[in-house]
Amino acid sequence: MKLSEYPKSGRFENFGGQYVPEILYPVLKDLEEAYECYRKDSNFLEELRGFNRDYGGRPSPLYYARRLTKKAGGGKIYLKREDLIHGGAHKFNNVMGQALLARKMGKERLICETGAGQHGVATSLAGAVLGLETEVYMGAVDAKRQRPNLFRMELLGAQVHEVSSGSETLKDAINEALRDWSGNVASTHYLIGSVVGPHPYPMIVRDFQRVIGDELKRQLMEKERRLPDHIVACVGGGSNAMGTFYPFVDHEEVSLTGVEAGGSEDGNAASLTDGTEGVLHGARSLLLQDEGGQIKETASIAAGLDYPGVGPEHALYKETGRVRYTAATDEQALEGFRVLSETEGIIPALEPAHAIYAGMEIASEMKPEELLVITLSGRGDKDLETVREAVR
Ligand SMILES: *Cc1c(COP(=O)(O)O)cnc(C)c1O
């Protein structure tokens, strides 16, 4: 079976599945059926393409980074510019798709959870443009750390609930969002932010994000008349990487590398590199947990990579060896951040700065005629203060 044909019955071999309270099974079934119908519905697809184009700014450019290429000293480096999409990152592709699907299903309300706040902001903008009520769950500790994003969500008309149970961070916000959903299934869509969660979410989010890889394939064909030799993307939950890789998984000649957050001596968020099998967020995957199954505290300079799990399809790609997963440390990401800013005049988000660092290492081993594409998942405006403090 080809890798692109997963998931089979909601599973990526032994990963994936639906580990949720029984009350949610019928809702997930409804979502799956609605999605199966709308994914082939030309009106739905045309409407989504319209939003992607006229509101989101798609297609994002594929940019040949001449000075970065020279600096790395090897293969030719292209950047897929998701930093130029509305909202400043690839998250737009998924929230727009799911919010539109929710409206088609007759839902009036979106809920989501957010750690650093980026997904909350993205969901809020999709809610605003489609006229859907939006409520965001956020751990109280995270809310305190991320005041500007809280304000953005409020400006976009969303209501933010600060969750003060447990450790007051992401996993407690997930629990609250699931509780809300269980009580309001008829009116509400739970908008999950990465290729994680119970089936059918990993598949739906992948399909809405594959626009990245589909575009880059077409754009590179136009520019170079061939497929890339290697593609690199950063991995938090795994959505920008999955969207980039998916159209290439059956092309065995294209090497794929996912880059996780290697963190510092305070910890990391490298679930594929360091994790073990377990259940989080309604699915079985690789997680950072202790022997007792308690989720570990993660650490990364990039808020968007700071998640203790990863999408189940990535766990499958790791197990089959189709994708190689590495990690870049906080310090290496800062190096990538600085180099891209100085050589290309592009200030990247700290998440893809991990991919920039790893990508340059890979490019340096490649021949000049070989092609490397790095997905630049977002822009760095949100990270300026973090970087300033880190280099002080
Ligand atoms: C949220 C975010 C990520 C991490 O999410 P994935 O699902 O792994 O893509 C990466 N880059 C940026 C810019 C983000 O905002």
PDBQT file of the ligand as one rigid body, heavy atoms in Angstrom, charges set to zero:
ROOT
HETATM    1  C1  LIG A 401       2.149  26.846  14.806  1.00  0.00    +0.000 C 
HETATM    2  C2  LIG A 401       3.346  27.005  13.972  1.00  0.00    +0.000 A 
HETATM    3  C3  LIG A 401       4.198  25.912  13.682  1.00  0.00    +0.000 A 
HETATM    4  C4  LIG A 401       4.021  24.539  14.264  1.00  0.00    +0.000 C 
HETATM    5  O1  LIG A 401       2.874  23.877  13.856  1.00  0.00    +0.000 OA
HETATM    6  P1  LIG A 401       2.891  22.644  12.838  1.00  0.00    +0.000 P 
HETATM    7  O2  LIG A 401       1.541  22.065  13.003  1.00  0.00    +0.000 OA
HETATM    8  O3  LIG A 401       3.990  21.724  13.231  1.00  0.00    +0.000 OA
HETATM    9  O4  LIG A 401       3.111  23.213  11.492  1.00  0.00    +0.000 OA
HETATM   10  C5  LIG A 401       5.279  26.128  12.841  1.00  0.00    +0.000 A 
HETATM   11  N1  LIG A 401       5.535  27.344  12.325  1.00  0.00    +0.000 NA
HETATM   12  C6  LIG A 401       4.757  28.413  12.584  1.00  0.00    +0.000 A 
HETATM   13  C7  LIG A 401       5.105  29.732  11.984  1.00  0.00    +0.000 C 
HETATM   14  C8  LIG A 401       3.635  28.285  13.422  1.00  0.00    +0.000 A 
HETATM   15  O5  LIG A 401       2.866  29.343  13.676  1.00  0.00    +0.000 OA
ENDROOT
TORSDOF 0
